[in-house]
Amino acid sequence: MPPEVRPIRPDERTAWARSVGVPFLRPVTEDPADDEQHWEQPPLDRTWAVVDDDRFVGNAAVLDRRVNLPGPAGVDCPVVPLAAVTAVGVHPSHRRRGLLGRLMQAMLGDAVRRGDPLAGLQASEAAIYGRFGFGVATFAARRRIDTRRSSFSGKVPDVEVRLLGPSEAAEVLPGLFEKSIARTPGQVDRTEETWKWEVFDDFPAWRRGRSANFYAVSDDGYALYRAEPIAGASGHRLHVHEVCAVSPDAEAALWRFLFDIDLALEVEARPRPVLDPLSFRLVDPRALETTGVTDFLWLRVLDPVALLTARAYRAAGQLVLDVGAPTAAVLEPDPAVGRFVLDASPDGASCVPAPARRAADLRLGVAELGTLLTGAVTAWDLAAAGRLEELRPGALGVADALFATRPAPWDITGF
Ligand SMILES: CC(C)(COP(=O)(O)OP(=O)(O)OC[C@H]1O[C@@H](n2cnc3c(N)ncnc32)[C@H](O)[C@@H]1OP(=O)(O)O)[C@@H](O)C(=O)NCCC(=O)NCCS
């Protein structure tokens, strides 16, 4: 019998959680302490297992989330439902037999039936998900600064920053987070469960030798960080996980607070935007080193008409997009595949399936459409990489004008 792919039953949560660890090289110990689940439980009917001979040999789940699409200038982003794919793994005993493909087929097919316009994930490896139609939709930079080189060139905003304990922080952080992400495309929302398990639970085994969370808060923003002693130095490195603020001044004040902490010799921060205004605040912009840039959020378009109508455009223009199937065609039919007429302007947009006689302007894949949706990469750059084809001269320029976004897409919430 080939393995079965199915949602789990209520009494299978622990077995499933154990299964999730195995592909990530966490063995099953049978120690009850290891079975305590310090993470958000996905809905049962979206928690998938691969079952072979009564054993779980693969797993994946979908969380109900929402994500910001690019919005009009000076206004909050439109927000759409996101099937947030997580906990994907196939045990080493069953790898490369097509089981990831079957899990994807189950999850994406289910998302289409539920009417989710979009699926998303964060990838352990960048070579895995393009074949299923996922395209990179946000990037994340890792930054490092020697705090002794962190002087600002201009005035430091006069903002009071105070340290809160976890229960006080739990009262104010979610509201500040929501306000701070409202105008940034690509930001994924958080539920009460996300805050509980990803932030405030602060499970000691997940700290990797670092301190518990510190919460530095002002009226208009917060910073979440941990401290780690630097071996051989009488000082610490701060690991800054989040700096969220509703204005540039509020953000600058939080960075100044972090850089001025006594005994903090170094600050490391991730995920940061690829181009960070913080570096232009510094007397010495090179002091803010970029130590890595990686893909972060990947998006898989499921309903192009809804998504291209919902996002905002900073320019006016018309394009006929010819969207081709991904190499691993797990959806039959695939609702993202076809030709679509986009008629966009800063006042709103419409997108409809193209009539048979309309010639296409651009040819691209579903994954590239996911990338253009947030504006993470320009059409010009996708074309230069051979991932998008200009069929009508001038169409690339129109696409670049239409899909450009400000601020650049960015996401800080993993799932
Ligand atoms: C990644 C993983 C889930 C793949 O599962 P799998 O069942 O072996 O994958 P499949 O057999 O369905 O492979 C489907 C296709 O993807 C390719 N593929 C699978 N894993 C890949 C990887 N890590 N890198 C590149 N290609 C990969 C396969 O070669 C296959 O390509 P083909 O159709 O051209 O032959 C599994 O290797 C795993 O659990 N890895 C460790 C945990 C992990 O990284 N999980 C992903 C978290 S985001």
PDBQT file of the ligand as one rigid body, heavy atoms in Angstrom, charges set to zero:
ROOT
HETATM    1  C1  LIG A 501      12.346  19.035   1.867  1.00  0.00    +0.000 C 
HETATM    2  C2  LIG A 501      11.598  17.707   2.036  1.00  0.00    +0.000 C 
HETATM    3  C3  LIG A 501      10.277  17.984   2.749  1.00  0.00    +0.000 C 
HETATM    4  C4  LIG A 501      11.352  17.084   0.664  1.00  0.00    +0.000 C 
HETATM    5  O1  LIG A 501      10.519  15.970   0.803  1.00  0.00    +0.000 OA
HETATM    6  P1  LIG A 501      10.506  14.768  -0.278  1.00  0.00    +0.000 P 
HETATM    7  O2  LIG A 501       9.296  13.943   0.012  1.00  0.00    +0.000 OA
HETATM    8  O3  LIG A 501      11.833  14.109  -0.286  1.00  0.00    +0.000 OA
HETATM    9  O4  LIG A 501      10.309  15.554  -1.624  1.00  0.00    +0.000 OA
HETATM   10  P2  LIG A 501       9.659  14.976  -2.989  1.00  0.00    +0.000 P 
HETATM   11  O5  LIG A 501      10.150  13.560  -3.181  1.00  0.00    +0.000 OA
HETATM   12  O6  LIG A 501       8.194  15.188  -3.009  1.00  0.00    +0.000 OA
HETATM   13  O7  LIG A 501      10.369  15.931  -4.015  1.00  0.00    +0.000 OA
HETATM   14  C5  LIG A 501       9.677  16.726  -4.939  1.00  0.00    +0.000 C 
HETATM   15  C6  LIG A 501      10.711  17.394  -5.820  1.00  0.00    +0.000 C 
HETATM   16  O8  LIG A 501      11.437  18.329  -5.022  1.00  0.00    +0.000 OA
HETATM   17  C7  LIG A 501      12.830  18.041  -5.087  1.00  0.00    +0.000 C 
HETATM   18  N1  LIG A 501      13.396  18.304  -3.770  1.00  0.00    +0.000 N 
HETATM   19  C8  LIG A 501      12.965  17.796  -2.612  1.00  0.00    +0.000 A 
HETATM   20  N2  LIG A 501      13.707  18.273  -1.595  1.00  0.00    +0.000 NA
HETATM   21  C9  LIG A 501      14.627  19.090  -2.138  1.00  0.00    +0.000 A 
HETATM   22  C10 LIG A 501      15.670  19.859  -1.589  1.00  0.00    +0.000 A 
HETATM   23  N3  LIG A 501      15.917  19.879  -0.267  1.00  0.00    +0.000 N 
HETATM   24  N4  LIG A 501      16.413  20.594  -2.442  1.00  0.00    +0.000 NA
HETATM   25  C11 LIG A 501      16.173  20.584  -3.781  1.00  0.00    +0.000 A 
HETATM   26  N5  LIG A 501      15.178  19.846  -4.353  1.00  0.00    +0.000 NA
HETATM   27  C12 LIG A 501      14.414  19.121  -3.529  1.00  0.00    +0.000 A 
HETATM   28  C13 LIG A 501      12.910  16.584  -5.441  1.00  0.00    +0.000 C 
HETATM   29  O9  LIG A 501      14.141  16.249  -6.034  1.00  0.00    +0.000 OA
HETATM   30  C14 LIG A 501      11.764  16.432  -6.380  1.00  0.00    +0.000 C 
HETATM   31  O10 LIG A 501      12.141  16.938  -7.649  1.00  0.00    +0.000 OA
HETATM   32  P3  LIG A 501      11.668  16.216  -9.000  1.00  0.00    +0.000 P 
HETATM   33  O11 LIG A 501      10.167  16.245  -8.965  1.00  0.00    +0.000 OA
HETATM   34  O12 LIG A 501      12.270  17.062 -10.072  1.00  0.00    +0.000 OA
HETATM   35  O13 LIG A 501      12.223  14.840  -8.917  1.00  0.00    +0.000 OA
HETATM   36  C15 LIG A 501      12.420  16.713   2.901  1.00  0.00    +0.000 C 
HETATM   37  O14 LIG A 501      13.657  16.514   2.268  1.00  0.00    +0.000 OA
HETATM   38  C16 LIG A 501      12.691  17.183   4.308  1.00  0.00    +0.000 C 
HETATM   39  O15 LIG A 501      11.880  16.921   5.182  1.00  0.00    +0.000 OA
HETATM   40  N6  LIG A 501      13.820  17.897   4.551  1.00  0.00    +0.000 N 
HETATM   41  C17 LIG A 501      14.216  18.307   5.911  1.00  0.00    +0.000 C 
HETATM   42  C18 LIG A 501      13.230  19.278   6.557  1.00  0.00    +0.000 C 
HETATM   43  C19 LIG A 501      12.948  20.478   5.683  1.00  0.00    +0.000 C 
HETATM   44  O16 LIG A 501      13.860  21.108   5.163  1.00  0.00    +0.000 OA
HETATM   45  N7  LIG A 501      11.654  20.783   5.531  1.00  0.00    +0.000 N 
HETATM   46  C20 LIG A 501      11.206  21.920   4.750  1.00  0.00    +0.000 C 
HETATM   47  C21 LIG A 501      10.871  23.010   5.715  1.00  0.00    +0.000 C 
HETATM   48  S1  LIG A 501      10.459  24.521   4.896  1.00  0.00    +0.000 SA
ENDROOT
TORSDOF 0
